[in-house]
Amino acid sequence: LIECLRWEQKWAPQLEFLLELKEQGAIPDALKQMPQRNPEFDWLFEAYAMLTRSRQIGMSEYYIPMSEYAAYLDIIMLDDPEQRILLVSVLTEVDAVLLSERLAAQAQKTSQ
């Protein structure tokens, strides 16, 4: 899941261009390195894609608020406590890793 999200954060803005190159016969390295999503985890991937848009942004990005997870789980009517806990525990960990990587990359850019 995290590798797919890393790839998407890096390459999604250029995906249309990459696919055009592929149609022309040139397969860019980015497409060759694109991780395959496990369909079993699509629901987590889709949840993160939705929730990441609801993060608070001030002077820098912040973690996705717990209230947003609760609202999302209520909207999709996911009532199973084990699945709710799974979604929150996986996505908070994924969010922490990806956010810290983005902040480190930004800090490195500003220090140059």
C-alpha positions as CSV (number, residue, x, y, z in Angstrom):
1,L,0.0,0.0,0.0
2,I,2.7,2.5,1.0
3,E,4.8,1.8,-2.1
4,C,1.7,2.4,-4.3
5,L,1.0,5.7,-2.6
6,R,4.6,6.8,-2.8
7,W,4.5,6.1,-6.5
8,E,1.2,7.9,-7.0
9,Q,2.4,11.0,-5.0
10,K,5.5,11.2,-7.2
11,W,4.1,10.3,-10.6
12,A,0.3,10.9,-10.7
13,P,0.6,14.5,-11.9
14,Q,2.5,13.2,-14.9
15,L,0.6,10.0,-15.5
16,E,-1.2,11.2,-18.6
17,F,2.2,12.1,-20.2
18,L,3.7,8.8,-19.2
19,L,0.8,6.9,-20.8
20,E,1.2,8.9,-24.0
21,L,4.9,7.9,-24.1
22,K,3.9,4.3,-23.6
23,E,1.4,4.5,-26.5
24,Q,4.2,5.8,-28.7
25,G,6.3,2.8,-27.9
26,A,8.6,4.2,-25.2
27,I,7.9,2.8,-21.8
28,P,9.2,5.2,-19.2
29,D,11.1,3.9,-16.2
30,A,8.3,5.3,-14.0
31,L,5.8,3.0,-15.5
32,K,8.1,0.1,-15.3
33,Q,8.6,0.7,-11.6
34,M,4.9,1.3,-10.9
35,P,4.0,-1.1,-8.1
36,Q,1.0,-3.3,-8.6
37,R,-1.9,-2.7,-6.3
38,N,-3.2,-5.7,-4.4
39,P,-7.0,-5.6,-5.1
40,E,-7.5,-6.7,-1.5
41,F,-6.3,-3.3,-0.3
42,D,-8.1,-1.1,-2.8
43,W,-10.6,0.0,-0.1
44,L,-7.6,1.3,2.0
45,F,-6.1,3.0,-1.0
46,E,-9.3,4.7,-1.9
47,A,-9.9,5.7,1.8
48,Y,-6.4,7.3,1.9
49,A,-7.0,9.1,-1.4
50,M,-10.2,10.6,0.0
51,L,-8.9,11.4,3.5
52,T,-5.6,12.9,2.4
53,R,-7.6,15.8,0.9
54,S,-9.0,16.6,4.3
55,R,-5.8,17.2,6.1
56,Q,-5.2,20.6,7.6
57,I,-2.6,22.8,6.0
58,G,-1.2,25.8,7.7
59,M,2.5,26.8,7.7
60,S,3.0,23.1,6.8
61,E,1.0,20.0,6.4
62,Y,-0.5,18.2,9.3
63,Y,-1.7,14.6,9.9
64,I,-5.2,13.7,8.9
65,P,-7.4,14.5,11.9
66,M,-9.0,11.6,13.7
67,S,-12.4,13.3,13.3
68,E,-11.9,12.9,9.5
69,Y,-11.4,9.1,9.8
70,A,-14.6,8.9,12.0
71,A,-16.6,10.9,9.5
72,Y,-15.3,8.9,6.6
73,L,-16.1,5.6,8.3
74,D,-19.6,6.8,9.1
75,I,-20.2,8.0,5.5
76,I,-19.2,4.6,4.0
77,M,-21.2,3.0,6.8
78,L,-18.4,0.7,7.9
79,D,-19.7,-0.6,11.2
80,D,-17.4,-3.6,11.9
81,P,-15.1,-2.5,14.8
82,E,-12.2,-4.7,13.6
83,Q,-12.3,-3.2,10.1
84,R,-12.6,0.3,11.5
85,I,-9.6,-0.2,13.7
86,L,-7.7,-1.8,10.8
87,L,-8.4,1.2,8.5
88,V,-7.4,3.8,11.1
89,S,-4.3,1.9,12.3
90,V,-3.0,1.3,8.8
91,L,-3.8,4.7,7.4
92,T,-2.4,6.7,10.3
93,E,0.8,4.8,10.0
94,V,1.0,5.2,6.2
95,D,0.1,8.9,6.7
96,A,2.8,9.4,9.3
97,V,5.5,7.8,7.0
98,L,4.5,9.7,3.9
99,L,4.1,13.0,5.6
100,S,7.5,12.7,7.3
101,E,9.0,11.9,3.9
102,R,7.4,14.9,2.3
103,L,8.5,17.2,5.2
104,A,12.0,15.9,5.0
105,A,12.1,16.5,1.3
106,Q,10.8,20.0,1.7
107,A,13.4,20.7,4.5
108,Q,16.2,19.5,2.2
109,K,15.0,21.7,-0.6
110,T,14.9,24.8,1.6
111,S,18.4,24.1,3.1
112,Q,20.0,24.0,-0.4
